[in-house]
C-alpha cells in the first residue's frame, strides 16, 4: 500500500473534519467505523458534487463522485 502524502493544509482540514464528525456523532447517535477508507482532496472544492449512498440495513456508507 502506498503512503498517503499530506500537506499541512490537508492535515488541518482533516483535523477539523474529525472534530465536526465527532460533534455530529454525539448529536445524532451515529458512529462510523472505517479502516483505510478515506479520500483526500488537495482542494475541498474537488468534492463539491459528492454525495453519499447509504444502506442502513448493511451499514455501508459510500461516497459517490459524479463524473462531469
mmCIF file as gemmi writes it, N, C-alpha and C atoms, coordinates in Angstrom:
data_model
loop_
_atom_site.group_PDB
_atom_site.id
_atom_site.type_symbol
_atom_site.label_atom_id
_atom_site.label_alt_id
_atom_site.label_comp_id
_atom_site.label_asym_id
_atom_site.label_entity_id
_atom_site.label_seq_id
_atom_site.pdbx_PDB_ins_code
_atom_site.Cartn_x
_atom_site.Cartn_y
_atom_site.Cartn_z
_atom_site.occupancy
_atom_site.B_iso_or_equiv
_atom_site.pdbx_formal_charge
_atom_site.auth_seq_id
_atom_site.auth_asym_id
_atom_site.pdbx_PDB_model_num
ATOM 1 N N . UNK Axp A 1 ? 0.843 -1.175 0 1 0 ? 1 A 1
ATOM 2 C CA . UNK Axp A 1 ? 0 0 0 1 0 ? 1 A 1
ATOM 3 C C . UNK Axp A 1 ? 0.888 1.237 0 1 0 ? 1 A 1
ATOM 4 N N . UNK Axp A 2 ? 0.572 2.194 -0.858 1 0 ? 2 A 1
ATOM 5 C CA . UNK Axp A 2 ? 1.352 3.412 -0.959 1 0 ? 2 A 1
ATOM 6 C C . UNK Axp A 2 ? 1.067 4.329 0.227 1 0 ? 2 A 1
ATOM 7 N N . UNK Axp A 3 ? 2.08 5.072 0.607 1 0 ? 3 A 1
ATOM 8 C CA . UNK Axp A 3 ? 1.918 6.03 1.703 1 0 ? 3 A 1
ATOM 9 C C . UNK Axp A 3 ? 1.076 7.205 1.24 1 0 ? 3 A 1
ATOM 10 N N . UNK Axp A 4 ? 0.301 7.758 2.158 1 0 ? 4 A 1
ATOM 11 C CA . UNK Axp A 4 ? -0.508 8.923 1.856 1 0 ? 4 A 1
ATOM 12 C C . UNK Axp A 4 ? 0.36 10.159 2.018 1 0 ? 4 A 1
ATOM 13 N N . UNK Axp A 5 ? 0.395 10.979 0.985 1 0 ? 5 A 1
ATOM 14 C CA . UNK Axp A 5 ? 1.166 12.214 1.025 1 0 ? 5 A 1
ATOM 15 C C . UNK Axp A 5 ? 0.224 13.327 1.453 1 0 ? 5 A 1
ATOM 16 N N . UNK Axp A 6 ? 0.594 14.026 2.51 1 0 ? 6 A 1
ATOM 17 C CA . UNK Axp A 6 ? -0.258 15.101 3.007 1 0 ? 6 A 1
ATOM 18 C C . UNK Axp A 6 ? 0.5 16.414 3.003 1 0 ? 6 A 1
ATOM 19 N N . UNK Axp A 7 ? -0.245 17.46 3.24 1 0 ? 7 A 1
ATOM 20 C CA . UNK Axp A 7 ? 0.309 18.803 3.399 1 0 ? 7 A 1
ATOM 21 C C . UNK Axp A 7 ? -0.22 19.347 4.717 1 0 ? 7 A 1
ATOM 22 N N . UNK Axp A 8 ? 0.378 20.4 5.241 1 0 ? 8 A 1
ATOM 23 C CA . UNK Axp A 8 ? -0.156 20.993 6.471 1 0 ? 8 A 1
ATOM 24 C C . UNK Axp A 8 ? -1.627 21.406 6.332 1 0 ? 8 A 1
ATOM 25 N N . UNK Axp A 9 ? -2.027 21.924 5.181 1 0 ? 9 A 1
ATOM 26 C CA . UNK Axp A 9 ? -3.419 22.329 4.98 1 0 ? 9 A 1
ATOM 27 C C . UNK Axp A 9 ? -4.348 21.122 4.957 1 0 ? 9 A 1
ATOM 28 N N . UNK Axp A 10 ? -3.933 20.065 4.281 1 0 ? 10 A 1
ATOM 29 C CA . UNK Axp A 10 ? -4.731 18.84 4.244 1 0 ? 10 A 1
ATOM 30 C C . UNK Axp A 10 ? -4.901 18.26 5.64 1 0 ? 10 A 1
ATOM 31 N N . UNK Axp A 11 ? -3.84 18.268 6.417 1 0 ? 11 A 1
ATOM 32 C CA . UNK Axp A 11 ? -3.915 17.757 7.784 1 0 ? 11 A 1
ATOM 33 C C . UNK Axp A 11 ? -4.823 18.628 8.646 1 0 ? 11 A 1
ATOM 34 N N . UNK Axp A 12 ? -4.782 19.948 8.461 1 0 ? 12 A 1
ATOM 35 C CA . UNK Axp A 12 ? -5.662 20.852 9.209 1 0 ? 12 A 1
ATOM 36 C C . UNK Axp A 12 ? -7.122 20.604 8.826 1 0 ? 12 A 1
ATOM 37 N N . UNK Axp A 13 ? -7.381 20.429 7.526 1 0 ? 13 A 1
ATOM 38 C CA . UNK Axp A 13 ? -8.749 20.14 7.073 1 0 ? 13 A 1
ATOM 39 C C . UNK Axp A 13 ? -9.239 18.826 7.675 1 0 ? 13 A 1
ATOM 40 N N . UNK Axp A 14 ? -8.384 17.832 7.705 1 0 ? 14 A 1
ATOM 41 C CA . UNK Axp A 14 ? -8.747 16.523 8.252 1 0 ? 14 A 1
ATOM 42 C C . UNK Axp A 14 ? -9.064 16.634 9.745 1 0 ? 14 A 1
ATOM 43 N N . UNK Axp A 15 ? -8.229 17.346 10.475 1 0 ? 15 A 1
ATOM 44 C CA . UNK Axp A 15 ? -8.462 17.526 11.913 1 0 ? 15 A 1
ATOM 45 C C . UNK Axp A 15 ? -9.79 18.239 12.166 1 0 ? 15 A 1
ATOM 46 N N . UNK Axp A 16 ? -10.095 19.246 11.373 1 0 ? 16 A 1
ATOM 47 C CA . UNK Axp A 16 ? -11.365 19.967 11.509 1 0 ? 16 A 1
ATOM 48 C C . UNK Axp A 16 ? -12.532 19.052 11.171 1 0 ? 16 A 1
ATOM 49 N N . UNK Axp A 17 ? -12.392 18.259 10.115 1 0 ? 17 A 1
ATOM 50 C CA . UNK Axp A 17 ? -13.429 17.31 9.735 1 0 ? 17 A 1
ATOM 51 C C . UNK Axp A 17 ? -13.706 16.33 10.867 1 0 ? 17 A 1
ATOM 52 N N . UNK Axp A 18 ? -12.668 15.791 11.471 1 0 ? 18 A 1
ATOM 53 C CA . UNK Axp A 18 ? -12.824 14.836 12.568 1 0 ? 18 A 1
ATOM 54 C C . UNK Axp A 18 ? -13.525 15.491 13.754 1 0 ? 18 A 1
ATOM 55 N N . UNK Axp A 19 ? -13.183 16.722 14.065 1 0 ? 19 A 1
ATOM 56 C CA . UNK Axp A 19 ? -13.852 17.427 15.169 1 0 ? 19 A 1
ATOM 57 C C . UNK Axp A 19 ? -15.342 17.602 14.878 1 0 ? 19 A 1
ATOM 58 N N . UNK Axp A 20 ? -15.682 17.979 13.637 1 0 ? 20 A 1
ATOM 59 C CA . UNK Axp A 20 ? -17.083 18.158 13.28 1 0 ? 20 A 1
ATOM 60 C C . UNK Axp A 20 ? -17.82 16.823 13.206 1 0 ? 20 A 1
ATOM 61 N N . UNK Axp A 21 ? -17.142 15.776 12.734 1 0 ? 21 A 1
ATOM 62 C CA . UNK Axp A 21 ? -17.745 14.442 12.697 1 0 ? 21 A 1
ATOM 63 C C . UNK Axp A 21 ? -18.037 13.951 14.117 1 0 ? 21 A 1
ATOM 64 N N . UNK Axp A 22 ? -17.139 14.227 15.03 1 0 ? 22 A 1
ATOM 65 C CA . UNK Axp A 22 ? -17.352 13.865 16.435 1 0 ? 22 A 1
ATOM 66 C C . UNK Axp A 22 ? -18.594 14.556 16.977 1 0 ? 22 A 1
ATOM 67 N N . UNK Axp A 23 ? -18.74 15.838 16.661 1 0 ? 23 A 1
ATOM 68 C CA . UNK Axp A 23 ? -19.923 16.577 17.115 1 0 ? 23 A 1
ATOM 69 C C . UNK Axp A 23 ? -21.194 15.991 16.508 1 0 ? 23 A 1
ATOM 70 N N . UNK Axp A 24 ? -21.173 15.629 15.224 1 0 ? 24 A 1
ATOM 71 C CA . UNK Axp A 24 ? -22.34 15.016 14.584 1 0 ? 24 A 1
ATOM 72 C C . UNK Axp A 24 ? -22.678 13.669 15.205 1 0 ? 24 A 1
ATOM 73 N N . UNK Axp A 25 ? -21.651 12.888 15.519 1 0 ? 25 A 1
ATOM 74 C CA . UNK Axp A 25 ? -21.868 11.59 16.158 1 0 ? 25 A 1
ATOM 75 C C . UNK Axp A 25 ? -22.57 11.77 17.496 1 0 ? 25 A 1
ATOM 76 N N . UNK Axp A 26 ? -22.119 12.718 18.268 1 0 ? 26 A 1
ATOM 77 C CA . UNK Axp A 26 ? -22.725 12.969 19.578 1 0 ? 26 A 1
ATOM 78 C C . UNK Axp A 26 ? -24.14 13.516 19.45 1 0 ? 26 A 1
ATOM 79 N N . UNK Axp A 27 ? -24.37 14.33 18.433 1 0 ? 27 A 1
ATOM 80 C CA . UNK Axp A 27 ? -25.7 14.93 18.238 1 0 ? 27 A 1
ATOM 81 C C . UNK Axp A 27 ? -26.734 13.903 17.781 1 0 ? 27 A 1
ATOM 82 N N . UNK Axp A 28 ? -26.353 13.039 16.826 1 0 ? 28 A 1
ATOM 83 C CA . UNK Axp A 28 ? -27.315 12.128 16.199 1 0 ? 28 A 1
ATOM 84 C C . UNK Axp A 28 ? -27.219 10.674 16.647 1 0 ? 28 A 1
ATOM 85 N N . UNK Axp A 29 ? -26.189 10.34 17.402 1 0 ? 29 A 1
ATOM 86 C CA . UNK Axp A 29 ? -26.049 8.966 17.856 1 0 ? 29 A 1
ATOM 87 C C . UNK Axp A 29 ? -25.697 7.994 16.748 1 0 ? 29 A 1
ATOM 88 N N . UNK Axp A 30 ? -24.937 8.447 15.761 1 0 ? 30 A 1
ATOM 89 C CA . UNK Axp A 30 ? -24.499 7.591 14.657 1 0 ? 30 A 1
ATOM 90 C C . UNK Axp A 30 ? -22.974 7.686 14.582 1 0 ? 30 A 1
ATOM 91 N N . UNK Axp A 31 ? -22.306 6.537 14.719 1 0 ? 31 A 1
ATOM 92 C CA . UNK Axp A 31 ? -20.847 6.498 14.625 1 0 ? 31 A 1
ATOM 93 C C . UNK Axp A 31 ? -20.454 5.719 13.375 1 0 ? 31 A 1
ATOM 94 N N . UNK Axp A 32 ? -19.38 6.114 12.759 1 0 ? 32 A 1
ATOM 95 C CA . UNK Axp A 32 ? -18.884 5.466 11.546 1 0 ? 32 A 1
ATOM 96 C C . UNK Axp A 32 ? -17.603 4.721 11.879 1 0 ? 32 A 1
ATOM 97 N N . UNK Axp A 33 ? -17.529 3.462 11.459 1 0 ? 33 A 1
ATOM 98 C CA . UNK Axp A 33 ? -16.298 2.686 11.589 1 0 ? 33 A 1
ATOM 99 C C . UNK Axp A 33 ? -15.707 2.524 10.198 1 0 ? 33 A 1
ATOM 100 N N . UNK Axp A 34 ? -14.484 2.99 10.015 1 0 ? 34 A 1
ATOM 101 C CA . UNK Axp A 34 ? -13.829 2.888 8.72 1 0 ? 34 A 1
ATOM 102 C C . UNK Axp A 34 ? -12.355 2.621 8.929 1 0 ? 34 A 1
ATOM 103 N N . UNK Axp A 35 ? -11.834 1.663 8.181 1 0 ? 35 A 1
ATOM 104 C CA . UNK Axp A 35 ? -10.411 1.359 8.251 1 0 ? 35 A 1
ATOM 105 C C . UNK Axp A 35 ? -9.85 1.519 6.846 1 0 ? 35 A 1
ATOM 106 N N . UNK Axp A 36 ? -8.97 2.495 6.675 1 0 ? 36 A 1
ATOM 107 C CA . UNK Axp A 36 ? -8.361 2.72 5.368 1 0 ? 36 A 1
ATOM 108 C C . UNK Axp A 36 ? -9.355 3.2 4.324 1 0 ? 36 A 1
ATOM 109 N N . UNK Axp A 37 ? -10.414 3.86 4.752 1 0 ? 37 A 1
ATOM 110 C CA . UNK Axp A 37 ? -11.47 4.225 3.82 1 0 ? 37 A 1
ATOM 111 C C . UNK Axp A 37 ? -11.691 5.71 3.675 1 0 ? 37 A 1
ATOM 112 N N . UNK Axp A 38 ? -10.64 6.484 3.486 1 0 ? 38 A 1
ATOM 113 C CA . UNK Axp A 38 ? -10.838 7.916 3.299 1 0 ? 38 A 1
ATOM 114 C C . UNK Axp A 38 ? -10.264 8.359 1.954 1 0 ? 38 A 1
ATOM 115 N N . UNK Axp A 39 ? -10.855 9.394 1.431 1 0 ? 39 A 1
ATOM 116 C CA . UNK Axp A 39 ? -10.353 10.067 0.238 1 0 ? 39 A 1
ATOM 117 C C . UNK Axp A 39 ? -9.928 11.456 0.674 1 0 ? 39 A 1
ATOM 118 N N . UNK Axp A 40 ? -8.806 11.944 0.172 1 0 ? 40 A 1
ATOM 119 C CA . UNK Axp A 40 ? -8.319 13.271 0.496 1 0 ? 40 A 1
ATOM 120 C C . UNK Axp A 40 ? -8.233 14.1 -0.775 1 0 ? 40 A 1
ATOM 121 N N . UNK Axp A 41 ? -8.625 15.362 -0.666 1 0 ? 41 A 1
ATOM 122 C CA . UNK Axp A 41 ? -8.535 16.277 -1.808 1 0 ? 41 A 1
ATOM 123 C C . UNK Axp A 41 ? -7.602 17.414 -1.449 1 0 ? 41 A 1
ATOM 124 N N . UNK Axp A 42 ? -6.792 17.835 -2.395 1 0 ? 42 A 1
ATOM 125 C CA . UNK Axp A 42 ? -5.93 18.99 -2.166 1 0 ? 42 A 1
ATOM 126 C C . UNK Axp A 42 ? -6.759 20.25 -1.971 1 0 ? 42 A 1
ATOM 127 N N . UNK Axp A 43 ? -7.898 20.306 -2.655 1 0 ? 43 A 1
ATOM 128 C CA . UNK Axp A 43 ? -8.809 21.442 -2.558 1 0 ? 43 A 1
ATOM 129 C C . UNK Axp A 43 ? -10.192 20.902 -2.219 1 0 ? 43 A 1
ATOM 130 N N . UNK Axp A 44 ? -10.797 21.326 -1.095 1 0 ? 44 A 1
ATOM 131 C CA . UNK Axp A 44 ? -12.12 20.811 -0.733 1 0 ? 44 A 1
ATOM 132 C C . UNK Axp A 44 ? -13.156 20.988 -1.839 1 0 ? 44 A 1
ATOM 133 N N . UNK Axp A 45 ? -12.968 21.957 -2.715 1 0 ? 45 A 1
ATOM 134 C CA . UNK Axp A 45 ? -13.884 22.165 -3.829 1 0 ? 45 A 1
ATOM 135 C C . UNK Axp A 45 ? -13.951 20.982 -4.78 1 0 ? 45 A 1
ATOM 136 N N . UNK Axp A 46 ? -12.933 20.129 -4.744 1 0 ? 46 A 1
ATOM 137 C CA . UNK Axp A 46 ? -12.935 18.941 -5.593 1 0 ? 46 A 1
ATOM 138 C C . UNK Axp A 46 ? -14.104 18.019 -5.255 1 0 ? 46 A 1
ATOM 139 N N . UNK Axp A 47 ? -14.62 18.123 -4.05 1 0 ? 47 A 1
ATOM 140 C CA . UNK Axp A 47 ? -15.719 17.269 -3.609 1 0 ? 47 A 1
ATOM 141 C C . UNK Axp A 47 ? -17.059 18.001 -3.624 1 0 ? 47 A 1
ATOM 142 N N . UNK Axp A 48 ? -17.163 19.097 -4.341 1 0 ? 48 A 1
ATOM 143 C CA . UNK Axp A 48 ? -18.386 19.915 -4.324 1 0 ? 48 A 1
ATOM 144 C C . UNK Axp A 48 ? -19.623 19.149 -4.788 1 0 ? 48 A 1
ATOM 145 N N . UNK Axp A 49 ? -19.453 18.136 -5.604 1 0 ? 49 A 1
ATOM 146 C CA . UNK Axp A 49 ? -20.612 17.381 -6.107 1 0 ? 49 A 1
ATOM 147 C C . UNK Axp A 49 ? -20.754 15.991 -5.486 1 0 ? 49 A 1
ATOM 148 N N . UNK Axp A 50 ? -19.961 15.709 -4.453 1 0 ? 50 A 1
ATOM 149 C CA . UNK Axp A 50 ? -20.033 14.38 -3.844 1 0 ? 50 A 1
ATOM 150 C C . UNK Axp A 50 ? -21.357 14.209 -3.098 1 0 ? 50 A 1
ATOM 151 N N . UNK Axp A 51 ? -21.831 12.993 -3.106 1 0 ? 51 A 1
ATOM 152 C CA . UNK Axp A 51 ? -22.998 12.634 -2.293 1 0 ? 51 A 1
ATOM 153 C C . UNK Axp A 51 ? -22.698 11.267 -1.698 1 0 ? 51 A 1
ATOM 154 N N . UNK Axp A 52 ? -23.544 10.823 -0.79 1 0 ? 52 A 1
ATOM 155 C CA . UNK Axp A 52 ? -23.315 9.537 -0.15 1 0 ? 52 A 1
ATOM 156 C C . UNK Axp A 52 ? -24.459 8.589 -0.441 1 0 ? 52 A 1
ATOM 157 N N . UNK Axp A 53 ? -24.097 7.356 -0.724 1 0 ? 53 A 1
ATOM 158 C CA . UNK Axp A 53 ? -25.057 6.282 -0.895 1 0 ? 53 A 1
ATOM 159 C C . UNK Axp A 53 ? -25.004 5.503 0.417 1 0 ? 53 A 1
ATOM 160 N N . UNK Axp A 54 ? -26.102 5.507 1.147 1 0 ? 54 A 1
ATOM 161 C CA . UNK Axp A 54 ? -26.124 4.868 2.46 1 0 ? 54 A 1
ATOM 162 C C . UNK Axp A 54 ? -27.186 3.781 2.493 1 0 ? 54 A 1
ATOM 163 N N . UNK Axp A 55 ? -26.785 2.612 2.94 1 0 ? 55 A 1
ATOM 164 C CA . UNK Axp A 55 ? -27.707 1.488 3.096 1 0 ? 55 A 1
ATOM 165 C C . UNK Axp A 55 ? -27.748 1.146 4.578 1 0 ? 55 A 1
ATOM 166 N N . UNK Axp A 56 ? -28.793 1.602 5.271 1 0 ? 56 A 1
ATOM 167 C CA . UNK Axp A 56 ? -28.863 1.414 6.719 1 0 ? 56 A 1
ATOM 168 C C . UNK Axp A 56 ? -28.913 -0.058 7.105 1 0 ? 56 A 1
ATOM 169 N N . UNK Axp A 57 ? -29.425 -0.903 6.221 1 0 ? 57 A 1
ATOM 170 C CA . UNK Axp A 57 ? -29.533 -2.321 6.559 1 0 ? 57 A 1
ATOM 171 C C . UNK Axp A 57 ? -28.184 -3.04 6.512 1 0 ? 57 A 1
ATOM 172 N N . UNK Axp A 58 ? -27.262 -2.562 5.663 1 0 ? 58 A 1
ATOM 173 C CA . UNK Axp A 58 ? -25.949 -3.202 5.567 1 0 ? 58 A 1
ATOM 174 C C . UNK Axp A 58 ? -24.89 -2.448 6.368 1 0 ? 58 A 1
ATOM 175 N N . UNK Axp A 59 ? -25.168 -1.198 6.664 1 0 ? 59 A 1
ATOM 176 C CA . UNK Axp A 59 ? -24.182 -0.371 7.344 1 0 ? 59 A 1
ATOM 177 C C . UNK Axp A 59 ? -23.179 0.261 6.404 1 0 ? 59 A 1
ATOM 178 N N . UNK Axp A 60 ? -23.368 0.088 5.085 1 0 ? 60 A 1
ATOM 179 C CA . UNK Axp A 60 ? -22.442 0.661 4.116 1 0 ? 60 A 1
ATOM 180 C C . UNK Axp A 60 ? -22.723 2.148 3.918 1 0 ? 60 A 1
ATOM 181 N N . UNK Axp A 61 ? -21.68 2.92 3.868 1 0 ? 61 A 1
ATOM 182 C CA . UNK Axp A 61 ? -21.739 4.352 3.579 1 0 ? 61 A 1
ATOM 183 C C . UNK Axp A 61 ? -20.648 4.623 2.546 1 0 ? 61 A 1
ATOM 184 N N . UNK Axp A 62 ? -21.053 4.892 1.323 1 0 ? 62 A 1
ATOM 185 C CA . UNK Axp A 62 ? -20.095 5.025 0.232 1 0 ? 62 A 1
ATOM 186 C C . UNK Axp A 62 ? -20.213 6.397 -0.431 1 0 ? 62 A 1
ATOM 187 N N . UNK Axp A 63 ? -19.068 7.093 -0.629 1 0 ? 63 A 1
ATOM 188 C CA . UNK Axp A 63 ? -19.133 8.341 -1.359 1 0 ? 63 A 1
ATOM 189 C C . UNK Axp A 63 ? -19.356 8.07 -2.834 1 0 ? 63 A 1
ATOM 190 N N . UNK Axp A 64 ? -20.138 8.936 -3.445 1 0 ? 64 A 1
ATOM 191 C CA . UNK Axp A 64 ? -20.39 8.82 -4.879 1 0 ? 64 A 1
ATOM 192 C C . UNK Axp A 64 ? -19.867 10.085 -5.534 1 0 ? 64 A 1
ATOM 193 N N . UNK Axp A 65 ? -18.924 9.917 -6.447 1 0 ? 65 A 1
ATOM 194 C CA . UNK Axp A 65 ? -18.311 11.03 -7.141 1 0 ? 65 A 1
ATOM 195 C C . UNK Axp A 65 ? -18.856 11.075 -8.572 1 0 ? 65 A 1
ATOM 196 N N . UNK Axp A 66 ? -19.752 12.022 -8.857 1 0 ? 66 A 1
ATOM 197 C CA . UNK Axp A 66 ? -20.296 12.069 -10.215 1 0 ? 66 A 1
ATOM 198 C C . UNK Axp A 66 ? -19.206 12.408 -11.225 1 0 ? 66 A 1
ATOM 199 N N . UNK Axp A 67 ? -19.322 11.845 -12.391 1 0 ? 67 A 1
ATOM 200 C CA . UNK Axp A 67 ? -18.374 12.154 -13.461 1 0 ? 67 A 1
ATOM 201 C C . UNK Axp A 67 ? -18.999 13.23 -14.342 1 0 ? 67 A 1
ATOM 202 N N . UNK Axp A 68 ? -18.411 14.409 -14.249 1 0 ? 68 A 1
ATOM 203 C CA . UNK Axp A 68 ? -18.929 15.549 -15.035 1 0 ? 68 A 1
ATOM 204 C C . UNK Axp A 68 ? -18.186 15.669 -16.336 1 0 ? 68 A 1
